[in-house]
Amino acid sequence: MSNLEKPYAVLNQGRLCVLLTGILWSLAGVFIKSLELHPLTIVFYRSLFASLFFFLFVRGRGWTISVPLLVSVVSYTAAISFFVWSNKLTTAANAIVLQYTAPVFVFLFVRLLFHETISKPDLRTLILGMVGVGIIYGGSAGQPDSAGVMMAALSGLLFSVYMTNLRFLRGVDPGYLTLVNNLVCWLTLLPLVHSQLALSLREGLALAVMGVVQLGIPYFLFSKGLETISLQEASLIVLIEPVLNPIWVALVVGEVPSVATLIGGGMILLGLGFRYIWLLARG
């Protein structure tokens, strides 16, 4: 059944779920900037609480392992680790905008791995995205946060590997996949952060909320939303995340994005926005 054949109430319910997903995801920068903890400690506890949350939904199901699943856990662990670390070294705006270059890299990987032609809209998105990344890099050249910018860009690249790899995991339950990704993530990081696990009550509560509310519940809402609206429309709606993320950080933490980030980020979002609008127009 196409979107045109579905009742508006059903469509709007799906859109609301995805909109809430983007809003909750956008809170990451505020949590990370507000916690005086090592980046990997934040990643560890975030994934620990997320895995506990998803365990409630997928326990009792068969556990499987495969090469694509291994690629998934490795790329996921590395991507979220670099993202949180980049938030500690550069502005939240740089981190989230550069992470949203992931869909751009996906176009290239799909072309290389599955030999799918890159359309003109895709090519324009690639060009605008790379120009935007170049502007942000240029604005950080020689600055103390250049390492953070590099980590943010690497996070986007790794997330594109994660998303492309999902093509090989179509038969795997999303809840199980999320559980395994987060379970392996905190188990992998445990030897690295075992001496830095002490938390105050405030930090523990913040990390629990971050793991469940900012990560677990949004994934659930996103899956529910995709039951009634298309992935293309959902991808367009969650573009609210890179827009809201630096706004929350500016309001709560007082961190203002640089001019280069605003210009470069605007070009990246413009390219992605036109891409998804074109997809919706076709559908």
Buried (B, 14 or more C-beta within 10 A) or exposed (E): EEBEEBEEEBBBBBBBBBBBBBBBBBBBBBBBBBBEBBBBBBBBBBBBBBBBBBEEBBEEEEEEEEEBBEBBBBBBBBBBBBBBBBBBBBBBBBBBBBBBBBBBBBBBBBEEEEEEEEEEBBEBBBEBBBBBBEBBBEBBEEEEBBBBBBBBBBBBBBBBBBBBBBEBBEEBBBBBBBBBBBBBBBBBBEEBBEEEEEBEEEBEEBBBBBBBBBBBBBBBBBBBBBEBBBEBBBBBBBBBBBBBBBBBBBEBBEBEBBEBBBBBBBBBBBBBBBBBEBBEEEE
